[in-house]
Amino acid sequence: MMPLLAGVPLATAVPGATDFVGVLPEVIVAGGFLCLMLLDLWVPASRRTRLAGFSVLVLLGALGVTVWGWFDAGASGHTVYFGAFA
């Protein structure tokens, strides 16, 4: 008789805060994209050039976090989420 899948205990491992730093640039870009799409609904067409400045700020923020994470990794390198991202 086969055991039911629901009856099998799962080993859950929660990544730490250092793993979040590795994917933080992607989170910043995704959040900035969502904000940009929402702002595009409310900003009049005459002022949409300001949205380009907002997108540049988001990308610069993601670049800053990337550089920070790069130098924070050290010479040995650092993988996050159990080796899924380097």
Secondary structure as GFF3:
##gff-version 3
##sequence-region A 1 86
A	DSSP	three_ten_helix	5	7	.	.	.	ID=ss1
A	DSSP	alpha_helix	17	42	.	.	.	ID=ss2
A	DSSP	three_ten_helix	45	47	.	.	.	ID=ss3
A	DSSP	alpha_helix	49	73	.	.	.	ID=ss4
###
